[in-house]
Structures are given as structure tokens and as C-alpha cells.
């Protein structure tokens, strides 16, 4: 999933009551700080087909209940944009309007109070989305001449969110750790695979311009820094290394990366793991293959977390908050109850072993809390 943020331009007393807020969460036509340009109509299909599933959250935190009910979510034209927004984006052709009513909950009240403060304490909105249809374009003139931008022509929205800080000119390039999926073709399915080195990219060291670092990053699914600061920042390679562009996907590399991600501790922050999985799944689909069930990965990650919080005698390790431990165990129990339906025999056996281990560990923890 990717995120975009704009100044929210809210009217905190709009609509039927004082809890209703209207804001513009996306602008069409301008090139944003992330190098993307959203086209009018990009949201039409997702609103029509999935509008009832889109939620309004705080900081994109889908582990917590929504903070507001979405009353209206629609695309509007330039004439309907607020004047200050049109002044800021003279090339804007419209935007995405979000009208929501904040819930009478502690967090809902807190965010609403921040929106209505003078001056507002929260001024930005963001939305989480997957790019569906897009293409790349090289700007041929003007201040951005030579820059490569992404034209987003269709996206699927998962949530709209109020945020403290979003993308800005100083930090846009530092936000995204998971590489967006790019269809650069596919190598023959029988192509052998080995993890690439600097030499495979025609490089002697990683002392490169950010644009070149980003090109190399596109061969991978994850980087611990964006742009990567060293070659070691890059994880989950699966594209044939190229010296000038981005090589085609190699199925054996996709499988190797998925196997690495399936470890109980893949070395990727929790917040990024599912995005890496979704990136790799797109490549499985590209080759007409079925990817491992996400529930298998979540199960192994949950077991890894369980092992990390326990001492050998079953007691919670020093330094772990017991309330946090309980929340982790409850979440693990939820995952375990939803046993995946499709496994190959090896994964099914592994999952059953993990399930039994988790039940025993959970029992030990609760006995010793």
C-alpha cells in the first residue's frame, strides 16, 4: 500500500452538525512531491465498487477502530476546489472530497478538537491506496525537464486518514520503504537465480546519485532507507539486474524472496511486511502462479513474536510490558483461529506445528503473568 498526503483544507463546521468535516484529500493534475500525478477519474471505480469498505482512520492505523464515518466520498472539478487550494496548485484540475462525521469516542473527539482549534493543530490528510493503472512519463520542458514521473490513472483506496505530518518536499523521498510494483516484463520461467551483487549492476561502489540508487532499488522489494544509503539496505531482490534500466522479473527470484519473507523474523518492520508480500504477490500473478497464503506468513510472524517475548521457563522476558504481551497474544489467537484453507503439505504440517507451539506458549504466558 502507498500513501499520499496534502494540506487537508477542512471546514470543521460543515454539514448537519458540529462533528462533520469536509476536506480535499487529493489533487488532480499537479505533480506531487512523490513524483506522481493523479488523473481525474482515478478514484471513480474504487468508489463505485468498494466505497462502503473505505474507512476514515487516524494515522492509517487499521489496528484501531475508525475515528469517523465517511458521509460522502467523491471526485470534484476545479471550480469546486477551495480558492486557496487553487492558488497553491494553479495546474490543479480537481480533487477528491471527503466528508466525514467524527465519532463520539476519545480519539474521535481528540482529532476533532485538533481540527477545530484556532489555529488548527491538525492540517493534513492522507489516503492509503494501491496503484492499479499507471504509466511513466519523462517531462520534456519546464523546471522539471528530464524528470520521470508516474501518472496514476486508476487507484484502489483503502482508507482516508487524518495525519500529523505527511509527505513534504523535504521528506517525500524518505518515506516509502517498500518499492512500488513495476511490470518490467518477465524472464523465462526456467531462468536460474542468484542474489545480485554490485558487479551485476555494472557498479564498483554505491557512491551514486539518488536517481541511480532509486533505479537499483527498483530491482528489490524493500530498502531500510529510501533512497538506499548502502547496497546492504536493499532486500528481497527478484528482477534481473540491469546496468541501465530495470530488468525483468525472475520467477525463481520472486520465490526466493517470498521464502525469505516467510521466516518468523524476516528483518522487516511489522508495518512493511504485508506491503512486501503484496508486491511479491503481483509478480506471482504476473507469472500466472498462486502465492502462499498471507495467513501462513502472519502465523509465522506471530510465532516469532511469541518466542521473542518468552524466557526458556515460559515467563515474560524483562523489559516487556505485560499489557502489550496480552495484546500480542490475543492477536495471535485471532490469526490461529483462521486456519488457511490452501497449503501445500509441507506448509500445512508447519502451520500445525506452529499452532501447537503457540497454544502451549500462550498457556505458559498466561499462567505466569
MIFIKE-853891 format. One record per atom (N, C-alpha, C): residue in one letter; x, y, z. Coordinates in steps of 0.05 Angstrom, whole numbers, plus 5000, padded with zeros to 4 digits. Atoms other than C-alpha are relative to their C-alpha. Example, Ala and Ser with C-alpha at 12.3 -4.5 7.8 and 13.67 -1.06 7.14 Angstrom:
A501849765000/A524649105156/A501850245000/S498449764999/S527349795143/S498550225014/
***
This chain:
X501749765000/X500050005000/X501750255000/X498649745001/X502350714985/X498250225013/X501449784987/X500451375017/X500550264986/X499649735010/X499352084994/X498750195020/X500949804981/X498452705036/X499950274988/X500249725008/X496053415023/X499150165024/X501349834980/X494154005066/X497049954998/X502750115001/X487153805086/X497950204992/X502049805009/X483454465072/X497349935011/X502550094989/X477954285121/X498250235008/X502049834988/X471554625141/X498949855024/X500750164977/X470554375212/X497250055011/X502849964991/X463354625219/X498149974977/X501650045024/X460554375154/X498049785003/X502050225000/X454253965145/X497950035021/X502350014982/X448953745193/X500650075028/X499349944972/X452653845258/X502950085003/X497349914994/X459054075291/X502149784998/X498150225001/X462153385284/X500749934971/X499650065028/X462153395208/X502250174988/X497749865012/X468453585170/X500249924970/X499550055029/X469653655095/X502850084993/X497349945008/X476553635065/X500749894973/X499050095025/X480353545000/X502449835005/X497850184992/X484852935007/X501949944976/X498350055023/X487752914936/X499550224979/X500249795021/X489153404879/X500749874974/X499550115027/X488753224805/X501750204984/X498749845020/X493453474752/X502850105007/X497349904992/X499553714792/X501849765005/X498050204993/X505953324801/X500750055029/X499649964971/X506553204876/X502949955007/X497250024990/X512753154919/X501149724998/X499150275003/X513052404909/X500449934970/X499650055028/X513652484833/X497749874986/X502450125011/X506552264819/X498050214991/X502149825009/X500852594781/X497449834998/X502650154999/X493652354795/X498250124979/X501849915021/X488752394737/X497149995010/X502850004994/X481452574744/X498849744990/X501150255007/X477451934744/X501449765012/X498450224988/X482851534781/X498549865023/X501450114977/X478151434840/X497249894994/X502850065006/X471651304804/X499349715004/X500650284998/X471950554800/X500149905029/X499850104973/X474350434871/X497850115018/X502349894984/X468950894900/X497449854993/X502450145008/X463550544860/X500049715010/X499950284993/X465849834875/X500649945029/X499050064973/X468949894944/X499550235019/X500349764984/X466450554972/X499249945029/X501050064973/X462950235031/X502249885018/X497950134984/X469449895053/X502250205007/X498049804994/X473650535055/X499450135027/X500449904973/X474650775126/X501750255005/X498549764992/X476951425158/X501549945026/X498350084977/X482751295206/X501750235010/X498049824990/X487851645248/X502849884994/X497350095006/X494951585221/X500149734985/X500150255015/X492850995176/X500149755018/X499850224981/X492450555238/X497649824998/X502350175004/X487849995215/X499849795023/X500350174977/X489149615280/X498150115020/X501949874982/X484650115315/X497450074986/X502549945013/X477350285302/X500150274985/X500149745014/X475750845252/X499350235019/X500649774983/X475251545281/X497650164990/X502249855011/X469751795235/X498549834979/X501650135021/X464151555189/X500250174975/X499949855025/X465051755116/X497250044990/X502749945009/X458752105093/X500050044969/X499949965028/X461052285023/X502949994991/X497350025011/X467052104981/X499750014970/X500549965029/X467252374910/X502150174988/X498249835015/X471452694856/X498550274994/X501149755007/X470253434844/X501850144979/X498449855020/X472553914788/X501450245012/X498549774991/X476954524793/X498350225011/X501749784991/X471155004801/X499149965029/X500950064973/X469254654866/X502249995021/X497749994981/X476254694897/X500050265015/X499749754985/X477455194953/X501950194986/X498349805013/X480555844928/X502949985007/X497250004992/X486855784970/X501449754988/X498850245011/X487955084943/X500650044970/X499549945028/X487155324871/X502450194997/X497849825001/X492055884886/X502749855004/X497650154995/X497055384913/X500749814977/X499650195022/X496154894855/X498650114975/X501349885023/X494655314793/X499449804978/X500450205020/X495154694750/X497949795008/X501950204990/X490054304792/X497549994983/X502350035016/X484254024753/X497649895016/X502250104983/X480053784812/X501249865024/X499050144976/X480653354874/X498149795010/X501750204987/X477852814919/X499050125026/X501349894977/X472853074970/X499249785020/X500750194979/X471952705036/X498450155021/X501749894980/X466152895081/X499549785021/X500350214980/X466052525148/X499050125026/X501049924974/X462752565216/X501649855022/X498350124980/X467252445276/X498449865022/X501450164980/X465251905326/X500550125028/X499849904973/X463952085398/X501649795017/X498250174986/X469951685422/X502450175009/X497749844991/X476251915459/X501850094977/X498249925022/X480551905396/X498550184980/X501649845019/X474952175351/X499850295011/X500349734988/X473852765399/X502750155000/X497349884999/X481352885405/X500850114972/X499349915027/X482352935329/X498250234992/X501949795007/X476053355320/X500850265014/X499149764985/X478453845374/X502450124987/X497649905012/X485153905339/X499450134973/X500849885025/X481754045272/X498750275003/X501549764995/X477354585302/X501550215016/X498549814984/X482754925343/X500850244983/X499149755014/X485055635326/X502850075009/X500150125027/X489755565291/X499749695002/X500350304999/X488354825273/X502649875008/X497750154992/X493054335306/X500649774981/X499750205022/X491953825250/X499150134974/X500649865026/X492254085179/X500449834976/X499450175023/X493853485136/X498349755000/X501350265004/X490152885108/X501649834982/X498650195017/X492652265073/X498149784992/X501650245007/X489851665037/X501849774993/X498550245006/X492350955031/X498849874975/X501050105026/X491850634962/X502049814988/X498350165017/X494450124914/X499850114971/X500249925028/X496250364843/X499049774983/X501250215017/X492149974792/X500950044971/X499149945027/X493450314725/X501750255001/X498149785000/X499450764715/X502049974978/X497950005020/X504950944667/X502150215008/X497949824994/X511451324668/X500550204977/X499749795021/X512951974631/X502550165007/X497749824996/X519252394622/X499150284992/X500749735005/X517953134628/X502050124980/X498349915022/X520553474565/X500850295002/X499349724999/X520654204585/X499350115028/X500649874974/X519954694643/X502149945021/X498150034977/X523254674712/X500649705005/X499750294995/X522253914715/X501149854976/X499050135025/X525353764647/X501949775007/X498350234996/X528353074646/X499149825023/X501050164977/X524652834709/X498149784990/X501850225006/X521052164705/X497850005022/X502350004981/X514052194737/X498249764995/X502050225003/X508651674748/X497250124998/X502849925004/X501751804720/X498149795012/X501950194987/X496551484766/X497350044987/X502549985015/X490451344722/X497749855014/X502050144984/X486850864769/X501349905025/X499050104974/X487850714843/X497749875015/X502050114981/X484350304896/X500650115027/X499649884973/X483350674961/X499249805022/X500650164977/X483550315027/X499050175024/X500849834978/X482950895076/X500650294994/X499249724998/X482951645085/X500750045029/X499049974972/X486551895147/X500750295006/X498849754990/X488052505188/X502849935009/X497250064993/X495552545199/X501350255012/X498549774988/X500352985239/X501850124978/X498249925022/X505653015184/X499749814977/X500150175023/X505252755114/X502450064982/X497849945019/X509552805052/X500450304997/X499449725008/X513053465041/X502650004984/X497849995019/X518653694996/X502649905013/X497550084987/X523953555048/X500149705006/X500050274990/X521752855067/X498749804981/X501550195018/X517952555008/X501649764992/X498350225010/X523752134984/X500849815023/X499150174978/X524951855054/X497849835011/X502350134987/X518051565068/X499749714992/X500950255010/X516950965024/X502349805001/X497950214998/X521050345044/X499449764982/X500750225018/X517249845001/X499850114971/X500049915028/X518449914926/X497349954988/X502550045015/X512150014884/X500449784979/X499950215021/X510649424838/X500350134972/X499749905028/X513149544767/X500249764982/X499950225020/X511749084708/X502150084979/X497849965019/X518349094671/X500549764982/X499850255015/X516948434636/X500949775018/X499250234985/X518747744658/X502049824985/X498050185012/X524647284645/X498749734996/X501050275004/X523646574621/X499849865027/X500650124973/X520646174679/X502249815009/X497950194993/X526445684677/X502750155007/X497649844994/X531546254688/X501049945028/X498850054974/X536246074745/X500450275015/X499849754984/X537146574802/X502249985020/X498249964977/X542546814848/X499850305008/X500349734991/X542347444890/X502150184987/X498149845015/X545548014851/X502050145018/X498049844987/X551848384871/X500450274986/X499549745013/X554349084855/X501049964971/X498750055027/X558348804796/X497849944980/X502150075019/X551848534765/X498650254989/X501249755009/X549349254761/X502150184986/X497949845013/X555949484730/X501250215018/X499149804980/X557949844794/X502449905015/X497750064983/X564349864834/X499450065029/X500849934973/X561350204895/X497250134998/X502749894999/X554750524917/X500050305004/X499849714998/X557051244915/X498750124975/X501649935023/X551451444867/X498250235005/X502149804998/X546551994853/X497449865009/X502550124990/X539751884885/X498449874979/X501650125022/X536451754818/X501149734992/X498850265007/X541351184803/X499549805023/X500550174977/X540450904874/X497149904998/X502850085002/X532850904863/X499649804978/X500350205021/X533650534797/X500949735009/X499150264989/X537649984831/X497949895020/X502050084981/X532549974887/X497549874987/X502350115014/X527049814836/X500349714993/X499650285004/X530149124828/X499349845025/X500550134974/X528348974900/X497250075010/X502749944989/X522048984943/X500250185024/X499849854974/X524749345005/X502750125003/X497549874992/X530049835028/X499750125028/X500249894973/X531450025100/X500350305000/X499949715004/X532950735075/X499250064971/X500849925027/X529951095015/X500750304996/X498550185016/X533851274975/X502049835017/X498250174984/X538350694998/X502750145004/X497549874994/X544650945032/X502449814994/X497950195007/X548550305020/X498649764986/X501050235014/X547749674979/X498749805019/X501150194980/X546349285043/X497150085009/X502849924993/X539849695053/X497949854984/X501950115018/X536649314996/X499449715007/X500950274993/X532548685009/X498049894980/X501950155017/X528548164970/X500350064970/X499649955029/X531648214900/X498449794984/X501550195016/X527547904844/X499950094970/X499849915028/X529048294780/X502849944989/X497450055012/X534648104732/X501550275000/X498549744998/X540048634746/X500650124973/X499549865025/X540749154692/X501950235006/X498149784997/X546249674682/X498950274993/X501149745009/X541750204652/X497050045006/X502849974995/X534450054667/X499249825023/X500950204981/X530349564709/X499449754986/X500350255015/X530848844687/X497449865005/X502550154997/X525048354680/X500049845026/X500350164976/X522447964740/X500949714994/X499150285002/X525447274751/X498449845020/X501850144982/X520546774780/X501549865023/X498450124978/X525946394819/X500850205021/X499349794981/X527947054850/X497650095016/X502449934986/X520747214868/X499549795022/X500450224981/X520146524902/X502050025023/X498049984979/X526746624939/X499450235019/X500749774983/X524447304965/X497749935017/X502350074984/X517847024987/X500849815023/X499050194980/X521446455024/X501450165022/X498649844980/X525746975059/X498050155017/X502149864986/X519547375078/X498549825019/X501650194984/X516346745107/X501449925026/X498650074975/X521546695162/X498550135024/X501449904977/X518946815232/X500850295007/X499049734997/X523247445235/X501450084975/X498849945026/X524447685164/X501850255000/X498349774999/X528248305188/X498850254987/X501549775012/X522848785162/X498150105021/X501949904980/X518749245208/X497149894994/X502850115003/X511648985221/X498350154980/X501749835017/X508549575185/X500549964970/X499350025028/X512049405120/X499749714989/X499950285009/X511448645118/X497849934980/X502250065018/X504648595085/X500450134973/X499549865025/X506549115033/X502149854983/X498050165015/X512748695014/X498649754989/X501550245009/X508248085010/X498350074975/X501849925023/X503248454964/X501650064975/X498249955022/X508948684920/X500749744986/X499250255011/X511347974911/X497749854987/X502450135011/X504247714900/X499450094972/X500549895027/X503548174840/X501849854979/X498250155019/X509647814809/X499149714997/X501150275003/X506647134824/X497750004979/X502249975019/X500447364786/X501150054972/X498749945026/X504947624730/X500849744986/X499250265011/X507446904721/X497749804999/X502350184999/X500446604729/X500249795022/X499650184978/X502346284795/X498550095025/X501349934975/X499046254863/X502150045022/X498249954978/X502746564921/X499249865026/X500750114973/X503046274992/X497950175013/X502149854986/X497046475034/X501250195020/X499049804981/X498247115074/X499749905029/X500450104972/X495546755136/X502449835009/X497750154993/X501546295133/X502250185011/X498049814992/X506246885137/X499350135027/X500749874975/X502347225192/X500349815023/X499650204979/X502446575231/X502949985009/X497250024993/X509946515227/X501050255014/X499249754987/X510847245245/X499150015029/X501150004973/X506347165305/X501549815018/X498550194984/X510146555329/X502850125006/X497449874995/X516646945321/X499850205022/X500449804979/X513847505364/X499649865027/X500550154975/X511546985416/X502549905011/X497550114991/X518346665420/X501750225012/X498349784991/X521747345429/X499250105027/X500949884974/X517547535490/X500349805023/X499950204979/X518646885529/X502949925007/X497550134991/X524446635570/X499749704997/X500150295003/X526145895568/X498049885020/X501850114980/X521945785631/X497150084996/X502849935006/X515746085599/X499250275011/X500749744990/X515946745637/X500750214980/X499549775019/X515747415601/X502850125005/X497349884997/X522647705588/X499950275013/X499949744988/X524748315627/X499950224979/X500249785018/X523048975594/X497649994982/X502450025016/X516648735561/X497650085017/X502549914986/X510149085581/X498049774999/X501850234999/X505148555603/X497450064984/X502449945016/X499248925571/X500649964971/X499250045028/X503048925505/X500149714994/X499950295004/X504348185513/X497349884996/X502850115002/X496948045524/X498850074973/X501149925026/X495148445462/X501249844977/X498750165021/X500248065420/X498849725000/X501050274999/X497547405445/X497149994990/X502849995010/X490347605431/X500050014970/X499849985029/X492347795361/X500949744988/X499150255010/X496047145352/X497749795001/X502350184998/X489846765376/X498150044977/X501849935022/X485647125324/X501149884974/X498850115024/X490546915270/X499849694999/X500150294998/X490746195294/X497249884995/X502750105004/X483246125293/X499249994970/X500749995028/X483046295219/X502149844984/X498150175013/X486845695192/X499850034970/X500149975030/X488745795119/X498949754987/X501450225014/X484845365070/X501849874980/X498450115021/X490245265018/X503050005008/X497250044994/X497044985036/X501149774983/X498950255010/X501844515003/X500649835026/X499850174976/X503043915051/X502250105019/X497949914982/X509644195077/X499150235017/X500949764985/X506544865097/X497849925020/X502250084982/X500444525127/X501249875025/X498750134977/X504944095172/X501350225017/X498649794985/X509044715191/X498050165016/X502049844986/X502745105208/X498949865024/X501150164978/X500044545252/X502049995023/X497949994979/X506744515289/X500050275014/X500049734989/X506745265298/X497550055018/X502449964984/X499545245323/X500249875027/X499750144975/X501044725376/X502050155018/X498049864985/X507245105397/X498950265012/X501249754991/X503345755402/X498149965023/X501950064978/X497945445445/X501449945026/X498550074976/X503045165493/X501450255012/X498749764990/X506845825497/X498150195012/X502049824989/X500546225507/X499149925028/X500850104974/X498545775564/X502150075021/X497849934981/X505345875597/X500050295007/X500049714995/X504946625590/X497850085019/X502349924983/X498046695620/X500249885028/X499650114973/X499946235678/X502050175016/X497849864986/X505946675694/X499750305000/X500449714999/X503147375683/X499250095028/
***
